[in-house]
Amino acid sequence: MKLSRPLSWFLLAFGVWSWVIWVTFIRNLWKDGSGLAFDDAGDPTAYFWVHLTLAVVSFVLGTVIGVIGLRGLRALRRTT
């Protein structure tokens, strides 16, 4: 199966976007001073663990989708 050039670029951009957004979110989560991510003792809360899990899953999916887009672009370059 061959992907079109626009679709390949979209998938690659989605993968990069996913990393940028979630890395920023994790940095903000780590520095959270509102009490949502860490309790008074400094221990991670359920909010922290849920959002960390969401970020890890998004990193994996973003990477897989980005690699599919990159492979699509490479395949198009070989055929032209």
All heavy atoms as a GROMACS GRO file, in nm:
protein
  643
    1MET      N    1   0.084  -0.117   0.000
    1MET     CA    2   0.000   0.000   0.000
    1MET      C    3   0.088   0.124   0.000
    1MET      O    4   0.183   0.133   0.077
    1MET     CB    5  -0.089   0.000   0.124
    1MET     CG    6  -0.176   0.118   0.136
    1MET     SD    7  -0.284   0.099   0.277
    1MET     CE    8  -0.277   0.262   0.341
    2LYS      N    9   0.058   0.218  -0.086
    2LYS     CA   10   0.132   0.343  -0.091
    2LYS      C   11   0.046   0.456  -0.036
    2LYS      O   12  -0.072   0.465  -0.066
    2LYS     CB   13   0.174   0.376  -0.234
    2LYS     CG   14   0.281   0.286  -0.286
    2LYS     CD   15   0.331   0.335  -0.417
    2LYS     CE   16   0.438   0.242  -0.470
    2LYS     NZ   17   0.488   0.286  -0.599
    3LEU      N   18   0.109   0.540   0.042
    3LEU     CA   19   0.041   0.658   0.095
    3LEU      C   20   0.067   0.775   0.002
    3LEU      O   21   0.174   0.786  -0.058
    3LEU     CB   22   0.094   0.690   0.234
    3LEU     CG   23   0.079   0.583   0.341
    3LEU    CD1   24   0.149   0.627   0.469
    3LEU    CD2   25  -0.066   0.553   0.367
    4SER      N   26  -0.027   0.865  -0.005
    4SER     CA   27  -0.006   0.985  -0.085
    4SER      C   28   0.092   1.077  -0.013
    4SER      O   29   0.114   1.065   0.109
    4SER     CB   30  -0.139   1.058  -0.108
    4SER     OG   31  -0.186   1.112   0.014
    5ARG      N   32   0.150   1.168  -0.086
    5ARG     CA   33   0.246   1.263  -0.028
    5ARG      C   34   0.179   1.348   0.081
    5ARG      O   35   0.234   1.361   0.192
    5ARG     CB   36   0.307   1.350  -0.137
    5ARG     CG   37   0.420   1.436  -0.088
    5ARG     CD   38   0.492   1.508  -0.201
    5ARG     NE   39   0.526   1.423  -0.314
    5ARG     CZ   40   0.636   1.346  -0.321
    5ARG    NH1   41   0.719   1.346  -0.221
    5ARG    NH2   42   0.660   1.273  -0.427
    6PRO      N   43   0.060   1.406   0.056
    6PRO     CA   44  -0.002   1.486   0.162
    6PRO      C   45  -0.034   1.405   0.288
    6PRO      O   46  -0.015   1.454   0.400
    6PRO     CB   47  -0.130   1.540   0.098
    6PRO     CG   48  -0.106   1.536  -0.049
    6PRO     CD   49  -0.015   1.419  -0.071
    7LEU      N   50  -0.081   1.282   0.269
    7LEU     CA   51  -0.111   1.199   0.385
    7LEU      C   52   0.016   1.164   0.462
    7LEU      O   53   0.018   1.167   0.585
    7LEU     CB   54  -0.184   1.072   0.343
    7LEU     CG   55  -0.222   0.977   0.456
    7LEU    CD1   56  -0.312   1.046   0.558
    7LEU    CD2   57  -0.288   0.853   0.401
    8SER      N   58   0.122   1.133   0.391
    8SER     CA   59   0.250   1.102   0.457
    8SER      C   60   0.300   1.221   0.537
    8SER      O   61   0.345   1.205   0.652
    8SER     CB   62   0.354   1.062   0.352
    8SER     OG   63   0.317   0.942   0.288
    9TRP      N   64   0.292   1.341   0.479
    9TRP     CA   65   0.334   1.462   0.551
    9TRP      C   66   0.245   1.486   0.672
    9TRP      O   67   0.293   1.526   0.779
    9TRP     CB   68   0.333   1.584   0.459
    9TRP     CG   69   0.458   1.597   0.380
    9TRP    CD1   70   0.473   1.582   0.247
    9TRP    CD2   71   0.589   1.627   0.431
    9TRP    NE1   72   0.604   1.600   0.211
    9TRP    CE2   73   0.678   1.628   0.322
    9TRP    CE3   74   0.639   1.652   0.557
    9TRP    CZ2   75   0.814   1.653   0.337
    9TRP    CZ3   76   0.775   1.678   0.572
    9TRP    CH2   77   0.860   1.678   0.462
   10PHE      N   78   0.115   1.462   0.658
   10PHE     CA   79   0.023   1.480   0.770
   10PHE      C   80   0.058   1.385   0.884
   10PHE      O   81   0.063   1.426   1.001
   10PHE     CB   82  -0.123   1.458   0.726
   10PHE     CG   83  -0.219   1.460   0.840
   10PHE    CD1   84  -0.259   1.579   0.895
   10PHE    CD2   85  -0.269   1.342   0.893
   10PHE    CE1   86  -0.348   1.582   1.003
   10PHE    CE2   87  -0.357   1.344   1.000
   10PHE     CZ   88  -0.396   1.464   1.055
   11LEU      N   89   0.084   1.259   0.852
   11LEU     CA   90   0.117   1.161   0.956
   11LEU      C   91   0.249   1.196   1.025
   11LEU      O   92   0.259   1.186   1.148
   11LEU     CB   93   0.124   1.020   0.896
   11LEU     CG   94  -0.007   0.964   0.844
   11LEU    CD1   95   0.017   0.829   0.777
   11LEU    CD2   96  -0.109   0.952   0.955
   12LEU      N   97   0.346   1.239   0.948
   12LEU     CA   98   0.474   1.280   1.007
   12LEU      C   99   0.455   1.402   1.097
   12LEU      O  100   0.506   1.408   1.209
   12LEU     CB  101   0.575   1.309   0.897
   12LEU     CG  102   0.715   1.350   0.944
   12LEU    CD1  103   0.778   1.241   1.030
   12LEU    CD2  104   0.802   1.380   0.824
   13ALA      N  105   0.379   1.501   1.048
   13ALA     CA  106   0.353   1.621   1.128
   13ALA      C  107   0.275   1.587   1.255
   13ALA      O  108   0.302   1.643   1.362
   13ALA     CB  109   0.275   1.723   1.045
   14PHE      N  110   0.181   1.494   1.246
   14PHE     CA  111   0.105   1.452   1.363
   14PHE      C  112   0.198   1.390   1.468
   14PHE      O  113   0.185   1.417   1.587
   14PHE     CB  114  -0.004   1.352   1.324
   14PHE     CG  115  -0.083   1.304   1.441
   14PHE    CD1  116  -0.193   1.375   1.485
   14PHE    CD2  117  -0.047   1.189   1.509
   14PHE    CE1  118  -0.266   1.332   1.594
   14PHE    CE2  119  -0.119   1.146   1.618
   14PHE     CZ  120  -0.229   1.217   1.662
   15GLY      N  121   0.292   1.307   1.423
   15GLY     CA  122   0.386   1.245   1.515
   15GLY      C  123   0.472   1.348   1.586
   15GLY      O  124   0.491   1.341   1.708
   16VAL      N  125   0.522   1.444   1.512
   16VAL     CA  126   0.604   1.551   1.571
   16VAL      C  127   0.520   1.635   1.667
   16VAL      O  128   0.562   1.666   1.779
   16VAL     CB  129   0.668   1.638   1.461
   16VAL    CG1  130   0.734   1.761   1.520
   16VAL    CG2  131   0.768   1.556   1.380
   17TRP      N  132   0.400   1.671   1.623
   17TRP     CA  133   0.310   1.752   1.706
   17TRP      C  134   0.278   1.680   1.837
   17TRP      O  135   0.278   1.742   1.944
   17TRP     CB  136   0.181   1.779   1.628
   17TRP     CG  137   0.077   1.851   1.707
   17TRP    CD1  138  -0.036   1.797   1.762
   17TRP    CD2  139   0.073   1.991   1.739
   17TRP    NE1  140  -0.108   1.894   1.826
   17TRP    CE2  141  -0.043   2.013   1.813
   17TRP    CE3  142   0.158   2.096   1.710
   17TRP    CZ2  143  -0.077   2.140   1.860
   17TRP    CZ3  144   0.123   2.222   1.758
   17TRP    CH2  145   0.008   2.242   1.831
   18SER      N  146   0.254   1.552   1.830
   18SER     CA  147   0.224   1.475   1.950
   18SER      C  148   0.339   1.482   2.050
   18SER      O  149   0.318   1.502   2.170
   18SER     CB  150   0.196   1.330   1.912
   18SER     OG  151   0.166   1.253   2.025
   19TRP      N  152   0.462   1.470   2.002
   19TRP     CA  153   0.578   1.479   2.091
   19TRP      C  154   0.591   1.618   2.151
   19TRP      O  155   0.616   1.632   2.271
   19TRP     CB  156   0.705   1.440   2.016
   19TRP     CG  157   0.731   1.293   2.028
   19TRP    CD1  158   0.680   1.194   1.949
   19TRP    CD2  159   0.808   1.229   2.128
   19TRP    NE1  160   0.723   1.073   1.992
   19TRP    CE2  161   0.802   1.090   2.102
   19TRP    CE3  162   0.882   1.274   2.235
   19TRP    CZ2  163   0.868   0.998   2.182
   19TRP    CZ3  164   0.947   1.182   2.315
   19TRP    CH2  165   0.940   1.046   2.287
   20VAL      N  166   0.575   1.721   2.070
   20VAL     CA  167   0.590   1.858   2.120
   20VAL      C  168   0.487   1.887   2.228
   20VAL      O  169   0.520   1.938   2.336
   20VAL     CB  170   0.579   1.960   2.004
   20VAL    CG1  171   0.566   2.102   2.056
   20VAL    CG2  172   0.698   1.948   1.911
   21ILE      N  173   0.363   1.855   2.202
   21ILE     CA  174   0.255   1.883   2.297
   21ILE      C  175   0.273   1.807   2.427
   21ILE      O  176   0.263   1.864   2.536
   21ILE     CB  177   0.118   1.851   2.234
   21ILE    CG1  178   0.088   1.947   2.121
   21ILE    CG2  179   0.007   1.849   2.337
   21ILE    CD1  180   0.083   2.092   2.164
   22TRP      N  181   0.300   1.677   2.418
   22TRP     CA  182   0.306   1.597   2.540
   22TRP      C  183   0.433   1.620   2.620
   22TRP      O  184   0.431   1.610   2.742
   22TRP     CB  185   0.282   1.449   2.509
   22TRP     CG  186   0.137   1.426   2.482
   22TRP    CD1  187   0.076   1.414   2.363
   22TRP    CD2  188   0.034   1.418   2.581
   22TRP    NE1  189  -0.060   1.398   2.380
   22TRP    CE2  190  -0.088   1.400   2.513
   22TRP    CE3  191   0.031   1.426   2.720
   22TRP    CZ2  192  -0.209   1.390   2.581
   22TRP    CZ3  193  -0.090   1.414   2.786
   22TRP    CH2  194  -0.208   1.396   2.716
   23VAL      N  195   0.544   1.651   2.554
   23VAL     CA  196   0.666   1.685   2.630
   23VAL      C  197   0.641   1.813   2.709
   23VAL      O  198   0.677   1.823   2.827
   23VAL     CB  199   0.788   1.699   2.536
   23VAL    CG1  200   0.903   1.768   2.606
   23VAL    CG2  201   0.830   1.562   2.485
   24THR      N  202   0.578   1.911   2.646
   24THR     CA  203   0.545   2.035   2.715
   24THR      C  204   0.450   2.008   2.832
   24THR      O  205   0.469   2.062   2.942
   24THR     CB  206   0.479   2.134   2.617
   24THR    OG1  207   0.570   2.157   2.509
   24THR    CG2  208   0.445   2.266   2.685
   25PHE      N  209   0.352   1.923   2.809
   25PHE     CA  210   0.257   1.891   2.916
   25PHE      C  211   0.326   1.824   3.034
   25PHE      O  212   0.301   1.858   3.150
   25PHE     CB  213   0.144   1.801   2.863
   25PHE     CG  214   0.042   1.770   2.967
   25PHE    CD1  215  -0.058   1.860   2.997
   25PHE    CD2  216   0.046   1.650   3.038
   25PHE    CE1  217  -0.152   1.832   3.094
   25PHE    CE2  218  -0.046   1.622   3.135
   25PHE     CZ  219  -0.147   1.713   3.164
   26ILE      N  220   0.414   1.729   3.006
   26ILE     CA  221   0.484   1.658   3.114
   26ILE      C  222   0.575   1.753   3.193
   26ILE      O  223   0.582   1.745   3.315
   26ILE     CB  224   0.564   1.538   3.059
   26ILE    CG1  225   0.469   1.429   3.012
   26ILE    CG2  226   0.662   1.482   3.160
   26ILE    CD1  227   0.379   1.374   3.121
   27ARG      N  228   0.642   1.844   3.122
   27ARG     CA  229   0.724   1.944   3.194
   27ARG      C  230   0.637   2.027   3.288
   27ARG      O  231   0.674   2.052   3.403
   27ARG     CB  232   0.793   2.036   3.095
   27ARG     CG  233   0.910   1.976   3.028
   27ARG     CD  234   0.976   2.077   2.938
   27ARG     NE  235   1.081   2.014   2.861
   27ARG     CZ  236   1.124   2.058   2.744
   27ARG    NH1  237   1.073   2.168   2.692
   27ARG    NH2  238   1.219   1.995   2.680
   28ASN      N  239   0.522   2.070   3.239
   28ASN     CA  240   0.431   2.149   3.323
   28ASN      C  241   0.374   2.067   3.437
   28ASN      O  242   0.356   2.117   3.548
   28ASN     CB  243   0.320   2.209   3.239
   28ASN     CG  244   0.370   2.314   3.144
   28ASN    OD1  245   0.474   2.375   3.167
   28ASN    ND2  246   0.297   2.336   3.036
   29LEU      N  247   0.344   1.941   3.410
   29LEU     CA  248   0.292   1.852   3.514
   29LEU      C  249   0.397   1.832   3.624
   29LEU      O  250   0.365   1.835   3.742
   29LEU     CB  251   0.254   1.717   3.452
   29LEU     CG  252   0.193   1.612   3.543
   29LEU    CD1  253   0.055   1.661   3.592
   29LEU    CD2  254   0.180   1.480   3.470
   30TRP      N  255   0.522   1.816   3.583
   30TRP     CA  256   0.630   1.793   3.679
   30TRP      C  257   0.651   1.914   3.769
   30TRP      O  258   0.685   1.900   3.886
   30TRP     CB  259   0.758   1.760   3.603
   30TRP     CG  260   0.857   1.689   3.689
   30TRP    CD1  261   0.961   1.746   3.757
   30TRP    CD2  262   0.860   1.551   3.720
   30TRP    NE1  263   1.029   1.651   3.827
   30TRP    CE2  264   0.969   1.528   3.806
   30TRP    CE3  265   0.781   1.443   3.684
   30TRP    CZ2  266   1.001   1.404   3.855
   30TRP    CZ3  267   0.814   1.318   3.732
   30TRP    CH2  268   0.922   1.299   3.817
   31LYS      N  269   0.631   2.035   3.714
   31LYS     CA  270   0.652   2.158   3.790
   31LYS      C  271   0.524   2.207   3.858
   31LYS      O  272   0.523   2.316   3.913
   31LYS     CB  273   0.704   2.269   3.698
   31LYS     CG  274   0.841   2.241   3.640
   31LYS     CD  275   0.893   2.359   3.564
   31LYS     CE  276   0.821   2.373   3.432
   31LYS     NZ  277   0.877   2.476   3.343
   32ASP      N  278   0.419   2.128   3.854
   32ASP     CA  279   0.289   2.169   3.906
   32ASP      C  280   0.298   2.205   4.055
   32ASP      O  281   0.347   2.128   4.135
   32ASP     CB  282   0.187   2.056   3.887
   32ASP     CG  283   0.051   2.092   3.942
   32ASP    OD1  284  -0.001   2.197   3.902
   32ASP    OD2  285  -0.001   2.017   4.026
   33GLY      N  286   0.249   2.323   4.086
   33GLY     CA  287   0.249   2.367   4.226
   33GLY      C  288   0.109   2.379   4.282
   33GLY      O  289   0.090   2.422   4.395
   34SER      N  290   0.008   2.339   4.205
   34SER     CA  291  -0.130   2.356   4.249
   34SER      C  292  -0.177   2.246   4.344
   34SER      O  293  -0.282   2.258   4.405
   34SER     CB  294  -0.224   2.360   4.128
   34SER     OG  295  -0.229   2.232   4.066
   35GLY      N  296  -0.101   2.139   4.355
   35GLY     CA  297  -0.144   2.030   4.441
   35GLY      C  298  -0.215   1.919   4.367
   35GLY      O  299  -0.252   1.819   4.428
   36LEU      N  300  -0.235   1.935   4.237
   36LEU     CA  301  -0.302   1.829   4.161
   36LEU      C  302  -0.208   1.711   4.136
   36LEU      O  303  -0.248   1.596   4.150
   36LEU     CB  304  -0.352   1.883   4.026
   36LEU     CG  305  -0.476   1.971   4.030
   36LEU    CD1  306  -0.503   2.028   3.892
   36LEU    CD2  307  -0.595   1.892   4.079
   37ALA      N  308  -0.086   1.738   4.096
   37ALA     CA  309   0.006   1.632   4.058
   37ALA      C  310   0.079   1.571   4.177
   37ALA      O  311   0.112   1.454   4.176
   37ALA     CB  312   0.107   1.684   3.956
   38PHE      N  313   0.105   1.652   4.279
   38PHE     CA  314   0.178   1.603   4.396
   38PHE      C  315   0.105   1.648   4.522
   38PHE      O  316   0.055   1.759   4.531
   38PHE     CB  317   0.321   1.659   4.397
   38PHE     CG  318   0.401   1.615   4.278
   38PHE    CD1  319   0.414   1.698   4.167
   38PHE    CD2  320   0.462   1.491   4.275
   38PHE    CE1  321   0.487   1.658   4.056
   38PHE    CE2  322   0.536   1.450   4.165
   38PHE     CZ  323   0.547   1.533   4.055
   39ASP      N  324   0.099   1.558   4.619
   39ASP     CA  325   0.033   1.594   4.745
   39ASP      C  326   0.128   1.677   4.832
   39ASP      O  327   0.238   1.712   4.791
   39ASP     CB  328  -0.019   1.470   4.817
   39ASP     CG  329   0.090   1.372   4.855
   39ASP    OD1  330   0.209   1.410   4.853
   39ASP    OD2  331   0.056   1.255   4.888
   40ASP      N  332   0.084   1.706   4.954
   40ASP     CA  333   0.163   1.791   5.044
   40ASP      C  334   0.298   1.730   5.081
   40ASP      O  335   0.393   1.801   5.110
   40ASP     CB  336   0.083   1.822   5.171
   40ASP     CG  337  -0.039   1.908   5.141
   40ASP    OD1  338  -0.034   1.982   5.040
   40ASP    OD2  339  -0.137   1.902   5.217
   41ALA      N  340   0.305   1.596   5.078
   41ALA     CA  341   0.430   1.527   5.112
   41ALA      C  342   0.524   1.518   4.991
   41ALA      O  343   0.636   1.470   5.003
   41ALA     CB  344   0.400   1.388   5.164
   42GLY      N  345   0.476   1.561   4.875
   42GLY     CA  346   0.558   1.556   4.754
   42GLY      C  347   0.544   1.428   4.675
   42GLY      O  348   0.618   1.404   4.581
   43ASP      N  349   0.449   1.344   4.717
   43ASP     CA  350   0.427   1.218   4.648
   43ASP      C  351   0.332   1.238   4.529
   43ASP      O  352   0.239   1.319   4.537
   43ASP     CB  353   0.368   1.114   4.742
   43ASP     CG  354   0.462   1.079   4.856
   43ASP    OD1  355   0.585   1.077   4.832
   43ASP    OD2  356   0.414   1.054   4.969
   44PRO      N  357   0.354   1.163   4.419
   44PRO     CA  358   0.264   1.176   4.303
   44PRO      C  359   0.122   1.131   4.338
   44PRO      O  360   0.102   1.035   4.411
   44PRO     CB  361   0.325   1.082   4.199
   44PRO     CG  362   0.460   1.048   4.248
   44PRO     CD  363   0.463   1.071   4.395
   45THR      N  364   0.025   1.203   4.284
   45THR     CA  365  -0.116   1.170   4.305
   45THR      C  366  -0.167   1.085   4.190
   45THR      O  367  -0.098   1.062   4.091
   45THR     CB  368  -0.200   1.298   4.315
   45THR    OG1  369  -0.189   1.367   4.191
   45THR    CG2  370  -0.154   1.387   4.428
   46ALA      N  371  -0.292   1.042   4.201
   46ALA     CA  372  -0.355   0.966   4.093
   46ALA      C  373  -0.362   1.050   3.966
   46ALA      O  374  -0.345   0.999   3.855
   46ALA     CB  375  -0.494   0.920   4.136
   47TYR      N  376  -0.386   1.179   3.982
   47TYR     CA  377  -0.390   1.271   3.867
   47TYR      C  378  -0.257   1.265   3.791
   47TYR      O  379  -0.256   1.259   3.668
   47TYR     CB  380  -0.414   1.413   3.919
   47TYR     CG  381  -0.414   1.521   3.813
   47TYR    CD1  382  -0.530   1.554   3.746
   47TYR    CD2  383  -0.297   1.590   3.782
   47TYR    CE1  384  -0.530   1.654   3.650
   47TYR    CE2  385  -0.296   1.689   3.686
   47TYR     CZ  386  -0.414   1.721   3.619
   47TYR     OH  387  -0.413   1.819   3.523
   48PHE      N  388  -0.146   1.265   3.863
   48PHE     CA  389  -0.014   1.257   3.801
   48PHE      C  390   0.001   1.126   3.723
   48PHE      O  391   0.043   1.127   3.607
   48PHE     CB  392   0.095   1.267   3.907
   48PHE     CG  393   0.233   1.247   3.853
   48PHE    CD1  394   0.302   1.353   3.797
   48PHE    CD2  395   0.294   1.122   3.859
   48PHE    CE1  396   0.430   1.335   3.747
   48PHE    CE2  397   0.422   1.104   3.809
   48PHE     CZ  398   0.489   1.210   3.752
   49TRP      N  399  -0.034   1.014   3.786
   49TRP     CA  400  -0.014   0.884   3.722
   49TRP      C  401  -0.103   0.866   3.599
   49TRP      O  402  -0.059   0.812   3.498
   49TRP     CB  403  -0.036   0.771   3.822
   49TRP     CG  404   0.073   0.767   3.924
   49TRP    CD1  405   0.060   0.791   4.057
   49TRP    CD2  406   0.212   0.743   3.900
   49TRP    NE1  407   0.182   0.783   4.118
   49TRP    CE2  408   0.278   0.753   4.024
   49TRP    CE3  409   0.287   0.713   3.788
   49TRP    CZ2  410   0.414   0.734   4.038
   49TRP    CZ3  411   0.425   0.694   3.801
   49TRP    CH2  412   0.486   0.704   3.925
   50VAL      N  413  -0.225   0.913   3.607
   50VAL     CA  414  -0.316   0.904   3.491
   50VAL      C  415  -0.261   0.985   3.374
   50VAL      O  416  -0.256   0.937   3.260
   50VAL     CB  417  -0.458   0.949   3.529
   50VAL    CG1  418  -0.544   0.972   3.406
   50VAL    CG2  419  -0.524   0.848   3.622
   51HIS      N  420  -0.218   1.106   3.401
   51HIS     CA  421  -0.169   1.192   3.294
   51HIS      C  422  -0.032   1.147   3.242
   51HIS      O  423  -0.003   1.163   3.123
   51HIS     CB  424  -0.169   1.338   3.338
   51HIS     CG  425  -0.308   1.393   3.342
   51HIS    ND1  426  -0.390   1.375   3.450
   51HIS    CD2  427  -0.380   1.459   3.248
   51HIS    CE1  428  -0.507   1.430   3.424
   51HIS    NE2  429  -0.504   1.481   3.301
   52LEU      N  430   0.049   1.090   3.327
   52LEU     CA  431   0.175   1.033   3.281
   52LEU      C  432   0.148   0.914   3.189
   52LEU      O  433   0.213   0.899   3.084
   52LEU     CB  434   0.261   0.990   3.399
   52LEU     CG  435   0.399   0.935   3.363
   52LEU    CD1  436   0.483   1.042   3.293
   52LEU    CD2  437   0.469   0.882   3.486
   53THR      N  438   0.051   0.831   3.224
   53THR     CA  439   0.013   0.718   3.139
   53THR      C  440  -0.040   0.766   3.004
   53THR      O  441  -0.002   0.712   2.899
   53THR     CB  442  -0.094   0.631   3.210
   53THR    OG1  443  -0.041   0.586   3.335
   53THR    CG2  444  -0.133   0.512   3.124
   54LEU      N  445  -0.124   0.868   3.005
   54LEU     CA  446  -0.174   0.925   2.879
   54LEU      C  447  -0.059   0.977   2.793
   54LEU      O  448  -0.058   0.957   2.671
   54LEU     CB  449  -0.271   1.040   2.908
   54LEU     CG  450  -0.408   1.002   2.960
   54LEU    CD1  451  -0.484   1.128   3.003
   54LEU    CD2  452  -0.486   0.927   2.855
   55ALA      N  453   0.037   1.041   2.856
   55ALA     CA  454   0.151   1.095   2.781
   55ALA      C  455   0.235   0.984   2.720
   55ALA      O  456   0.274   0.992   2.603
   55ALA     CB  457   0.236   1.183   2.872
   56VAL      N  458   0.261   0.879   2.796
   56VAL     CA  459   0.342   0.768   2.744
   56VAL      C  460   0.271   0.701   2.627
   56VAL      O  461   0.334   0.673   2.524
   56VAL     CB  462   0.374   0.667   2.857
   56VAL    CG1  463   0.434   0.540   2.800
   56VAL    CG2  464   0.467   0.730   2.959
   57VAL      N  465   0.143   0.677   2.640
   57VAL     CA  466   0.067   0.617   2.530
   57VAL      C  467   0.070   0.710   2.408
   57VAL      O  468   0.088   0.664   2.294
   57VAL     CB  469  -0.078   0.587   2.574
   57VAL    CG1  470  -0.165   0.550   2.455
   57VAL    CG2  471  -0.079   0.475   2.677
   58SER      N  472   0.056   0.839   2.430
   58SER     CA  473   0.061   0.935   2.319
   58SER      C  474   0.199   0.941   2.254
   58SER      O  475   0.209   0.958   2.133
   58SER     CB  476   0.019   1.074   2.368
   58SER     OG  477  -0.116   1.072   2.405
   59PHE      N  478   0.305   0.928   2.335
   59PHE     CA  479   0.440   0.921   2.278
   59PHE      C  480   0.454   0.801   2.186
   59PHE      O  481   0.506   0.811   2.075
   59PHE     CB  482   0.547   0.910   2.388
   59PHE     CG  483   0.568   1.034   2.469
   59PHE    CD1  484   0.599   1.025   2.603
   59PHE    CD2  485   0.559   1.159   2.412
   59PHE    CE1  486   0.622   1.138   2.679
   59PHE    CE2  487   0.581   1.274   2.487
   59PHE     CZ  488   0.612   1.263   2.621
   60VAL      N  489   0.406   0.687   2.232
   60VAL     CA  490   0.416   0.565   2.152
   60VAL      C  491   0.335   0.577   2.023
   60VAL      O  492   0.386   0.550   1.914
   60VAL     CB  493   0.372   0.442   2.234
   60VAL    CG1  494   0.361   0.318   2.146
   60VAL    CG2  495   0.468   0.417   2.349
   61LEU      N  496   0.210   0.620   2.035
   61LEU     CA  497   0.126   0.634   1.916
   61LEU      C  498   0.180   0.740   1.822
   61LEU      O  499   0.180   0.721   1.699
   61LEU     CB  500  -0.018   0.666   1.957
   61LEU     CG  501  -0.094   0.555   2.028
   61LEU    CD1  502  -0.231   0.603   2.072
   61LEU    CD2  503  -0.105   0.432   1.941
   62GLY      N  504   0.225   0.852   1.876
   62GLY     CA  505   0.282   0.958   1.792
   62GLY      C  506   0.406   0.910   1.718
   62GLY      O  507   0.426   0.942   1.601
   63THR      N  508   0.488   0.830   1.786
   63THR     CA  509   0.608   0.777   1.723
   63THR      C  510   0.571   0.681   1.610
   63THR      O  511   0.625   0.690   1.499
   63THR     CB  512   0.696   0.706   1.827
   63THR    OG1  513   0.733   0.799   1.927
   63THR    CG2  514   0.820   0.647   1.763
   64VAL      N  515   0.479   0.591   1.636
   64VAL     CA  516   0.436   0.494   1.535
   64VAL      C  517   0.375   0.565   1.414
   64VAL      O  518   0.410   0.535   1.299
   64VAL     CB  519   0.337   0.392   1.595
   64VAL    CG1  520   0.273   0.306   1.487
   64VAL    CG2  521   0.408   0.303   1.697
   65ILE      N  522   0.288   0.660   1.439
   65ILE     CA  523   0.223   0.733   1.329
   65ILE      C  524   0.326   0.815   1.251
   65ILE      O  525   0.324   0.818   1.128
   65ILE     CB  526   0.109   0.821   1.385
   65ILE    CG1  527  -0.005   0.732   1.431
   65ILE    CG2  528   0.061   0.921   1.281
   65ILE    CD1  529  -0.111   0.802   1.511
   66GLY      N  530   0.418   0.879   1.322
   66GLY     CA  531   0.523   0.956   1.255
   66GLY      C  532   0.614   0.868   1.170
   66GLY      O  533   0.652   0.906   1.059
   67VAL      N  534   0.647   0.750   1.219
   67VAL     CA  535   0.731   0.657   1.143
   67VAL      C  536   0.657   0.609   1.017
   67VAL      O  537   0.718   0.598   0.910
   67VAL     CB  538   0.776   0.539   1.231
   67VAL    CG1  539   0.836   0.426   1.148
   67VAL    CG2  540   0.876   0.586   1.335
   68ILE      N  541   0.529   0.585   1.028
   68ILE     CA  542   0.450   0.546   0.910
   68ILE      C  543   0.455   0.658   0.806
   68ILE      O  544   0.475   0.632   0.686
   68ILE     CB  545   0.305   0.512   0.948
   68ILE    CG1  546   0.301   0.383   1.029
   68ILE    CG2  547   0.216   0.500   0.824
   68ILE    CD1  548   0.167   0.354   1.094
   69GLY      N  549   0.439   0.782   0.850
   69GLY     CA  550   0.447   0.895   0.758
   69GLY      C  551   0.585   0.908   0.695
   69GLY      O  552   0.597   0.931   0.574
   70LEU      N  553   0.689   0.890   0.774
   70LEU     CA  554   0.825   0.898   0.723
   70LEU      C  555   0.851   0.788   0.621
   70LEU      O  556   0.910   0.812   0.515
   70LEU     CB  557   0.925   0.890   0.838
   70LEU     CG  558   1.072   0.905   0.802
   70LEU    CD1  559   1.097   1.043   0.742
   70LEU    CD2  560   1.158   0.882   0.925
   71ARG      N  561   0.807   0.667   0.651
   71ARG     CA  562   0.824   0.556   0.556
   71ARG      C  563   0.746   0.581   0.428
   71ARG      O  564   0.792   0.545   0.319
   71ARG     CB  565   0.783   0.426   0.622
   71ARG     CG  566   0.880   0.383   0.732
   71ARG     CD  567   0.842   0.254   0.794
   71ARG     NE  568   0.859   0.147   0.697
   71ARG     CZ  569   0.820   0.022   0.718
   71ARG    NH1  570   0.763  -0.010   0.832
   71ARG    NH2  571   0.838  -0.069   0.627
   72GLY      N  572   0.628   0.642   0.440
   72GLY     CA  573   0.550   0.676   0.321
   72GLY      C  574   0.624   0.776   0.233
   72GLY      O  575   0.626   0.762   0.110
   73LEU      N  576   0.685   0.877   0.295
   73LEU     CA  577   0.762   0.976   0.218
   73LEU      C  578   0.885   0.912   0.153
   73LEU      O  579   0.916   0.943   0.037
   73LEU     CB  580   0.804   1.092   0.308
   73LEU     CG  581   0.694   1.186   0.351
   73LEU    CD1  582   0.744   1.284   0.455
   73LEU    CD2  583   0.638   1.260   0.231
   74ARG      N  584   0.952   0.825   0.224
   74ARG     CA  585   1.070   0.759   0.168
   74ARG      C  586   1.031   0.670   0.050
   74ARG      O  587   1.102   0.663  -0.050
   74ARG     CB  588   1.142   0.679   0.273
   74ARG     CG  589   1.219   0.763   0.370
   74ARG     CD  590   1.298   0.679   0.464
   74ARG     NE  591   1.379   0.762   0.552
   74ARG     CZ  592   1.442   0.716   0.656
   74ARG    NH1  593   1.434   0.587   0.688
   74ARG    NH2  594   1.513   0.797   0.732
   75ALA      N  595   0.919   0.601   0.062
   75ALA     CA  596   0.874   0.514  -0.047
   75ALA      C  597   0.838   0.597  -0.170
   75ALA      O  598   0.868   0.556  -0.283
   75ALA     CB  599   0.753   0.430  -0.001
   76LEU      N  600   0.777   0.712  -0.150
   76LEU     CA  601   0.743   0.798  -0.263
   76LEU      C  602   0.869   0.852  -0.330
   76LEU      O  603   0.874   0.868  -0.452
   76LEU     CB  604   0.654   0.914  -0.218
   76LEU     CG  605   0.510   0.878  -0.185
   76LEU    CD1  606   0.440   0.993  -0.115
   76LEU    CD2  607   0.437   0.839  -0.312
   77ARG      N  608   0.970   0.882  -0.252
   77ARG     CA  609   1.093   0.937  -0.306
   77ARG      C  610   1.165   0.832  -0.391
   77ARG      O  611   1.227   0.864  -0.492
   77ARG     CB  612   1.183   0.985  -0.194
   77ARG     CG  613   1.302   1.065  -0.244
   77ARG     CD  614   1.376   1.131  -0.135
   77ARG     NE  615   1.402   1.040  -0.024
   77ARG     CZ  616   1.481   1.070   0.076
   77ARG    NH1  617   1.538   1.188   0.082
   77ARG    NH2  618   1.502   0.984   0.172
   78ARG      N  619   1.157   0.705  -0.352
   78ARG     CA  620   1.223   0.599  -0.427
   78ARG      C  621   1.156   0.572  -0.561
   78ARG      O  622   1.221   0.532  -0.656
   78ARG     CB  623   1.224   0.469  -0.346
   78ARG     CG  624   1.329   0.465  -0.238
   78ARG     CD  625   1.344   0.326  -0.186
   78ARG     NE  626   1.222   0.277  -0.124
   78ARG     CZ  627   1.199   0.275   0.007
   78ARG    NH1  628   1.289   0.323   0.090
   78ARG    NH2  629   1.086   0.229   0.056
   79THR      N  630   1.026   0.597  -0.569
   79THR     CA  631   0.953   0.568  -0.693
   79THR      C  632   0.955   0.683  -0.791
   79THR      O  633   0.919   0.665  -0.906
   79THR     CB  634   0.806   0.531  -0.662
   79THR    OG1  635   0.743   0.640  -0.597
   79THR    CG2  636   0.798   0.405  -0.577
   80THR      N  637   0.993   0.803  -0.748
   80THR     CA  638   0.994   0.917  -0.841
   80THR      C  639   1.131   0.948  -0.892
   80THR      O  640   1.229   0.907  -0.852
   80THR     CB  641   0.936   1.043  -0.773
   80THR    OG1  642   1.010   1.071  -0.655
   80THR    CG2  643   0.791   1.024  -0.744
   0.00000   0.00000   0.00000
